[in-house]
Amino acid sequence: MKKIFLMSIMLLGAIVTYSNAKDIYLPSPNRAGGVPLMQALNERKSVRSFSPQKIDEKTLSNILWSAVGVNKEDNKRTIPTALNKQNLDIYVLSEEGAFLYDALSHSLIKITDNDIRQKKDAPITLAYAIDKSKLNKDLYSAMHVGSSYQNVGLYCASFGLGNVVRGSFDKEKLEEDLKLPENIEIFVTQAIGYPQN
Ligand SMILES: Cc1cc2nc3c(=O)[nH]c(=O)nc-3n(C[C@H](O)[C@H](O)[C@H](O)COP(=O)(O)O)c2cc1C
């Protein structure tokens, strides 16, 4: 009886901890629509000034799914990866805090409540991080990152969003703000929002 009571308390504790975590289950991505691929390629460009308009959850869902979401029943992704090593982690930085995208559950895991964006006029920034414990090859890792930000760039071109890939950011500070362990390194960031007219 005592054992059951203890287990119930532990279960309740886990539920409370979980609901306190403020993780976000994203709506399902919309896997259709947008302009034809050739038109998106024609319209892809860097945008560096953004309007204050926020990005809604549905759009964020589509962006992250385009970046590295699961698009096949075997859990493989929208980007190809060397040896099928899924070593790319994407962090979403916003005014509401920073989150890690979990592609398998299509959800956001809250990392911090702090606004750690470095380009504040863009409503979100994606930080592309590589987990070296999964595949420690910088060349392949950079290819994974490039495939992913290009998918996002094409999504943006297709749906009227602006974006810019940013290699110039304070890497040390961002890794510290995200409390990343030694094996995880941010390669590049990408600011996203609606273009300022
Ligand atoms: C790896 C990488 C890093 C970049 N870093 C920056 C950056 O720090 N700041 C910036 O304004 N643009 C940056 N860019 C965007 C390039 O300047 C831009 O893609 C290039 O000028 C071509 O313009 P377009 O994207 O409009 O075709 C970067 C692009 C890549 C691929």
The ligand as an SDF file (V2000), in Angstrom:
LIG
                    3D

 31 33  0  0  0  0  0  0  0  0999 V2000
   27.2000   30.4570  -44.3380 C   0  0  0  0  0  0  0  0  0  0  0  0
   26.6200   31.8240  -44.6000 C   0  0  0  0  0  0  0  0  0  0  0  0
   26.8840   32.8520  -43.7210 C   0  0  0  0  0  0  0  0  0  0  0  0
   26.3210   34.1130  -43.9270 C   0  0  0  0  0  0  0  0  0  0  0  0
   26.5310   35.1000  -42.9960 N   0  0  0  0  0  0  0  0  0  0  0  0
   25.9110   36.2900  -43.1530 C   0  0  0  0  0  0  0  0  0  0  0  0
   26.0270   37.2690  -42.1250 C   0  0  0  0  0  0  0  0  0  0  0  0
   26.6720   37.0860  -41.1030 O   0  0  0  0  0  0  0  0  0  0  0  0
   25.3800   38.4680  -42.3030 N   0  0  0  0  0  0  0  0  0  0  0  0
   24.6300   38.7020  -43.4340 C   0  0  0  0  0  0  0  0  0  0  0  0
   24.0440   39.7940  -43.5220 O   0  0  0  0  0  0  0  0  0  0  0  0
   24.5030   37.7810  -44.4150 N   0  0  0  0  0  0  0  0  0  0  0  0
   25.1100   36.5740  -44.2960 C   0  0  0  0  0  0  0  0  0  0  0  0
   24.9570   35.6020  -45.2420 N   0  0  0  0  0  0  0  0  0  0  0  0
   24.1000   35.8670  -46.4160 C   0  0  0  0  0  0  0  0  0  0  0  0
   24.9510   36.1880  -47.6480 C   0  0  0  0  0  0  0  0  0  0  0  0
   25.5600   37.4400  -47.5110 O   0  0  0  0  0  0  0  0  0  0  0  0
   24.0340   36.1410  -48.8840 C   0  0  0  0  0  0  0  0  0  0  0  0
   23.5050   34.8640  -49.0410 O   0  0  0  0  0  0  0  0  0  0  0  0
   24.7920   36.5460  -50.1530 C   0  0  0  0  0  0  0  0  0  0  0  0
   25.1620   37.8900  -50.1190 O   0  0  0  0  0  0  0  0  0  0  0  0
   23.9480   36.3090  -51.4070 C   0  0  0  0  0  0  0  0  0  0  0  0
   22.7510   37.0600  -51.3370 O   0  0  0  0  0  0  0  0  0  0  0  0
   21.3320   36.3420  -51.4650 P   0  0  0  0  0  0  0  0  0  0  0  0
   21.1880   35.3470  -50.3400 O   0  0  0  0  0  0  0  0  0  0  0  0
   20.3020   37.4380  -51.3840 O   0  0  0  0  0  0  0  0  0  0  0  0
   21.3000   35.6420  -52.7870 O   0  0  0  0  0  0  0  0  0  0  0  0
   25.5160   34.3460  -45.0640 C   0  0  0  0  0  0  0  0  0  0  0  0
   25.2710   33.2980  -45.9510 C   0  0  0  0  0  0  0  0  0  0  0  0
   25.8000   32.0550  -45.7210 C   0  0  0  0  0  0  0  0  0  0  0  0
   25.4740   30.9310  -46.6700 C   0  0  0  0  0  0  0  0  0  0  0  0
  1  2  1  0
  2  3  1  0
  2 30  2  0
  3  4  2  0
  4  5  1  0
  4 28  1  0
  5  6  2  0
  6  7  1  0
  6 13  1  0
  7  8  2  0
  7  9  1  0
  9 10  1  0
 10 11  2  0
 10 12  1  0
 12 13  2  0
 13 14  1  0
 14 15  1  0
 14 28  1  0
 15 16  1  0
 16 17  1  0
 16 18  1  0
 18 19  1  0
 18 20  1  0
 20 21  1  0
 20 22  1  0
 22 23  1  0
 23 24  1  0
 24 25  2  0
 24 26  1  0
 24 27  1  0
 28 29  2  0
 29 30  1  0
 30 31  1  0
M  END
$$$$
